[in-house]
Amino acid sequence: MPRYSLRNQTKIKEHFDQKTLSRIIESLDSHFNEEKEIIEHSMPGFNYKAISVDDSGNSCGFIIFFVVRKTFDVYNLAFKEFIN
């Protein structure tokens, strides 16, 4: 089962708030516990691959993360944006 590490949690909390950071982590936990294979996709204009995760706080939304590094089954992720 793949695992993740989320970068810059302090900055995310400072920019948004603790509730939003918890929502992001809950969304990632849910995604990584359900998915056996993580699908990465390219985003035009960016050097990093990205993954899309269902937003636990918005039934119609997604959260986009850049895959900064992948070591074995651990994805080092950087938050990019919320998509509604």
HUTAWO-V977979 format. One line per field, one symbol per residue. phi: phi as a letter, one per 20 degrees, with the letter a starting at -180 (. if undefined). psi: psi as a letter, one per 20 degrees, with the letter a starting at -180 (. if undefined). Layout:
BEGIN
phi=???
psi=???
END
This chain:
BEGIN
phi=.fccceflfffffffdafffffffffffgffffeeeceeececgnceefccdcfefebfddccdceefbcclddeedcfdaece
psi=pqrrppqlhghgghgdrhggghggggggggghhhphppoqqqppiqiqrqqpppoiiohjrrppqqohqoodjppoqppgrqp.
END
